[in-house]
Amino acid sequence: MKKISGLAAAFCSGLLFTSAFATNGDNMIGVSPASRAMGGIGVGMCVGPTDAIFRNPAWLSREEGFNMSFGGILFMPHVKGRSKGYFDTDPDNPGGIVATDTGYVSSKADTFMIPEIAITNQISENVVIGVGAYGVSGMGVDYRDQNLVLGPDGKYHNGLAKMHSTLQFVRIVPAVGYKVNEALTVGGALHLAWGSLDLGAELGYDSDDDGVPDTFYNAGGGQSQSYGIGASLGINYKPSENICIGASYQSSVKMTYKNVFDSNNDGKFEDLKLEQPQEFAVGVGYRPLDRFKIGFDVRWINWSDADGYKQFKWKDQWVFAVGGEYKVSQKLALRAGYNYGKSPIRSKSDLNTANANNIPDFAYPFPDYNVEWFNLIGFPAIAEQHITVGFGYQFTEKFTLNMSYVRAFEKKVESTASVMSSGDLVAGAKNAQDSIGVSLDWHF
């Protein structure tokens, strides 16, 4: 087996733990167009049965009759990656080093569809049940044919490791809500998760022990599927018709993707553990006028304790969402909101290129710079600020159309390391997003 150098892995290896980038870390800000149009709220103020199932099941027991919703999100990320590094021009002559800087290169994976469906049914005066299926994550990057350079082996390579990957993550959520009395409701749900991960990247190794990659191999193991289970609990308190308060807890979901990557060129594909983190959220809703209501939610996402994310040094995230709805008429409701969550991936400098971080269950340990390189080139879940707008139009007593538009403003993060006299290594990412959501909702 050839030696994998720290610099080689940093420059000419790639890994994507793909996410929605959509974008509180890899979590959607909201699953329904009604919620997304109001900044992703839904814990303290009910925005409809779809988000009640997913965000706070205590709201379910306040839904009446039978409700059904079908919808989806057209998600359009604008992701760019930059890598400055080095490769060896001649593996038979140690020391022949060429510096490369890709500049910011656009990923070609720029359009995705994310589905959602939800059904709720009131089975008694105090009990409502529901089930929802949501694509809560799903994206990839594709740098396979950008910034190609003829390498020392006579083949074309690029500083972004020819990275290409996709992740689909779906939750099926059966839930129940119970009305204790007119003021207090509680609820719970199971989260049955399915994930599919495909990693494709070109790793570099150092055959002449000069610390610089000169030979390359494809490390991707193809698509892998995994299943997991979690749960959520919620509570809602409504002391008056104009004020409501809510809180919810969502457990982590442990996932293991089998045989997805060969990190050390031994011909054996290794597993990757990637755990969706636990969350806790609180919120409040207020209706100062019959036609106007506003809500505010705060969510804590525990990235730093979730397998996969904690080894890649993600920070815990506080997410703040505010949104409101104004009913122009009996049929038309206008919505707007704002969502902010500081990126769990931060800029860093003078990173170590020789120490080791163990990634479960990879055979090759990653130095600190490699960790940040993979985060920024392969997993740039760095969007922070979102402006949201939308509307709902009730065509009939039983049928409503909801739509949303979300703009995530561009965020840039760069990290660096110094390599002897060769100069700085640089890994950077830029991420902006546009998304359009639509749902068709029926109430009987």
Beta strands, then each sheet from edge to edge (+ up, - down):
strand 1: 23-24
strand 2: 27-28
strand 3: 66-88
strand 4: 97-101
strand 5: 105-106
strand 6: 112-122
strand 7: 127-142
strand 8: 148-150
strand 9: 156-158
strand 10: 164-179
strand 11: 184-200
strand 12: 202-205
strand 13: 215-218
strand 14: 222-240
strand 15: 243-250
strand 16: 256-261
strand 17: 270-273
strand 18: 279-289
strand 19: 292-301
strand 20: 317-327
strand 21: 332-341
strand 22: 385-394
strand 23: 399-419
strand 24: 423-443
sheet 1: 1+ 2-
sheet 2: 4+ 3- 5+
sheet 3: 4+ 3- 6+ 7- 10+ 11- 14+ 15- 18+ 19- 20+ 21- 22+ 23- 24+
sheet 4: 8+ 9-
sheet 5: 12+ 13-
sheet 6: 16+ 17-
end
